[in-house]
Amino acid sequence: MELVANRYNLCRSGLMATITYVRTIGSVAEILEEDLELLQAIVSNDDNLSYGSIITVYTGDDESITALTDDGMAELEQMLSDARRSPQEWNDFLDSFVDDEQLAARIKAKSPR
């Protein structure tokens, strides 16, 4: 999905590489072998990843899908890796990022890898 035609966008801080494609959150979940609902819970708050990493693609009236840039996917992967350093850090991470108690309990019941 090409979002802009030129090679670089001018932004407040200087030049920024143009995003020429994004991956749907479902695709990211498959690639990272992560629970889709967990990733959706994390990216539901735009502040959890760097600005511009989470893209909302409108597919019709009141319908949209979430997608991530490569940087967003890498940031999410690193965030999850850091959270899995210990069972306590993993549980703290889930408590901070997942508001749905049933989802958090389901994921806590699995090994943090």
C-alpha positions as CSV (number, residue, x, y, z in Angstrom):
1,M,0.0,0.0,0.0
2,E,1.7,3.2,-1.2
3,L,0.8,6.1,1.1
4,V,2.8,8.9,-0.5
5,A,4.5,9.4,-3.9
6,N,7.7,11.1,-3.0
7,R,10.7,9.4,-1.4
8,Y,10.9,11.6,1.7
9,N,8.4,13.6,3.7
10,L,9.5,16.7,5.4
11,C,8.5,16.6,9.1
12,R,9.2,18.9,12.1
13,S,12.4,17.2,13.0
14,G,13.8,16.9,9.4
15,L,13.6,14.3,6.8
16,M,11.6,11.1,7.4
17,A,11.6,8.0,5.2
18,T,8.3,7.5,3.4
19,I,6.2,4.5,4.5
20,T,5.3,2.5,1.4
21,Y,3.6,-0.4,3.1
22,V,2.2,-1.6,6.4
23,R,1.2,-4.9,7.8
24,T,-2.2,-5.6,9.3
25,I,-2.2,-6.5,13.0
26,G,-3.3,-10.0,12.1
27,S,-0.3,-10.4,9.9
28,V,2.0,-9.0,12.6
29,A,0.5,-11.5,15.1
30,E,1.3,-14.4,12.7
31,I,4.8,-13.2,11.9
32,L,5.7,-12.7,15.6
33,E,3.7,-15.8,16.6
34,E,1.8,-13.8,19.2
35,D,-1.8,-13.7,20.4
36,L,-3.8,-11.4,18.2
37,E,-5.9,-10.2,21.0
38,L,-2.9,-9.3,23.1
39,L,-1.4,-7.2,20.2
40,Q,-4.8,-5.5,19.7
41,A,-4.9,-4.6,23.4
42,I,-1.4,-3.1,23.2
43,V,-1.9,-1.1,20.1
44,S,-5.4,0.1,21.0
45,N,-3.6,2.9,22.9
46,D,-1.6,4.9,20.3
47,D,0.8,6.0,23.1
48,N,2.2,2.5,23.5
49,L,4.3,2.7,20.3
50,S,6.1,5.6,18.7
51,Y,4.1,8.2,16.8
52,G,3.3,7.0,13.3
53,S,3.9,3.3,14.0
54,I,0.2,2.5,14.3
55,I,-1.9,3.1,11.2
56,T,-5.6,2.9,11.0
57,V,-6.9,1.9,7.5
58,Y,-10.5,2.7,6.9
59,T,-12.2,0.0,4.8
60,G,-15.7,1.4,4.6
61,D,-18.3,3.2,6.6
62,D,-17.3,2.9,10.3
63,E,-15.0,0.0,9.5
64,S,-11.3,0.0,9.9
65,I,-8.3,-2.3,10.5
66,T,-5.1,-1.6,12.4
67,A,-1.8,-1.9,10.7
68,L,1.8,-1.4,11.8
69,T,4.9,0.0,10.0
70,D,8.1,-2.1,10.1
71,D,9.3,0.2,12.9
72,G,6.1,-0.4,14.8
73,M,6.4,-4.2,14.4
74,A,10.0,-4.1,15.6
75,E,9.2,-1.9,18.5
76,L,6.3,-4.1,19.5
77,E,8.6,-7.2,19.2
78,Q,11.2,-5.6,21.4
79,M,8.6,-4.5,24.0
80,L,7.3,-8.0,24.3
81,S,10.8,-9.5,24.5
82,D,11.8,-7.1,27.3
83,A,8.6,-7.9,29.2
84,R,9.3,-11.6,29.1
85,R,12.6,-11.3,31.0
86,S,11.0,-12.8,34.1
87,P,7.5,-14.1,35.0
88,Q,7.0,-11.1,37.4
89,E,7.9,-8.6,34.6
90,W,5.5,-10.4,32.2
91,N,2.7,-10.2,34.7
92,D,3.4,-6.5,35.5
93,F,3.4,-5.8,31.7
94,L,0.1,-7.5,31.2
95,D,-1.4,-5.7,34.1
96,S,-0.2,-2.4,32.6
97,F,-1.1,-3.0,29.0
98,V,-4.2,-5.3,29.0
99,D,-7.4,-3.8,30.4
100,D,-9.5,-6.9,29.7
101,E,-9.1,-9.1,32.8
102,Q,-10.2,-12.3,31.1
103,L,-7.7,-11.8,28.3
104,A,-4.9,-11.0,30.8
105,A,-5.7,-14.1,32.8
106,R,-5.7,-16.3,29.7
107,I,-2.4,-15.0,28.6
108,K,-0.9,-15.2,32.1
109,A,-1.9,-18.9,32.2
110,K,0.4,-19.5,29.2
111,S,4.2,-19.6,29.6
112,P,5.8,-16.2,28.9
113,R,8.2,-18.2,26.6
